[in-house]
């Protein structure tokens, strides 16, 4: 079908992006909770849910998205773990020095 010289071509609207997988969102939420409310459990759940979300995305390519949420969940999980380990170490060292006499 040929277009007339003054006719505007019809465009089809772009397809909406696929939805973000719910496991990716949950992984991000639990990893963020690993900083405060659920320090160890939230971080571990964040890692588990991120792995499950990654497998779900790989099993159905193009059906869901959520790679960025998975990446951020893992990053926040690693950061929370490092901060908690450093925090526990600092508390242990501080308690040690509070209860021992300095060497002169």
N, C-alpha and C positions, 0 to 999 in steps of 0.2 A: 504494500500500500504506500503510494508516494505521497509526500507531504506537499501541501500548497505553499507557495512562496511566503505568504503572510501568516501561516499557521505556526503556533507555538508547539514544539514537541512535548508530548506527555511524558512526565517522569514518574517512575514508580517510587513510592516512599522507601527509604532504606529499611532493611529488616532490623528489628530491635535486637540488641545483643542478648545472648543467652543469659538466663538467670545465674546468680552466684550460688554455688552449691552450699546447702545449709551447714554441712560439716566444716567447710572452710570458714564460715562465719563463726561457728561455735569454737573452732580451734583458736581463732583470733581473740574471741572473748575470754576463753579460759587462760590463754597465755597472758593477756592483760591483767586478769585477776591474780596471776602469779606474783604480781608486784605488791599486792596488799592483802586482800581478803583471804586468798587461798594460796599461800606461798609455794608450797611443794606440790600439793595436789593439783592446783590450777595449772602449773607448768607442765606436769606430767600428762594431765588430760589434754592440754594444748598440743603436746607432741603427738600423742596417740591419735587425736582427731585430725591433725594435719596430715599424718601418714594415711589415715583412712580416706580423707578428702582427696589426697593426691592419687590414690588408687582408683577412686570413683571417677575422677576427671580423666584418667588414662583409659578407663574401661569404656567411657562414652565420649569420645572426642567431639567437640563442637556442641554438645548438648548443654554443658554447664561451663561456667568460668569460675575463677576463684584462685588463680595462680598467685596473684598479688597478696591475697589474704593469707594463703598458706605460707608464702615467703615471710610475711610480717609476723605471723604466729610463731614460726620457728625462730626468727630473729629475736622477738620479745622473750621467747622461752629461754634461749641461750643467755640473753642479757639478764633475765631474772635469776637464772641459776648462778651466774657469775657473781652478781651483786649479793645474793644470799650467802654464797660460800665466803666471799670476802667479808661480809658483815659478821658471820659466825666466827671467822678467824680473828677479826678485830676485837670482838667481845671476849674471846678466849684469851687473847694476849693481854687485854686490859685487865681482866680478872686476875691473871697470873701476876702482873706487876702490882696490882692493888694489895695482894695478900703476901708478897714477899718483900723482904727488906732489901734495899739497894746495896750492891757490893761497893765497898769503899776501898 
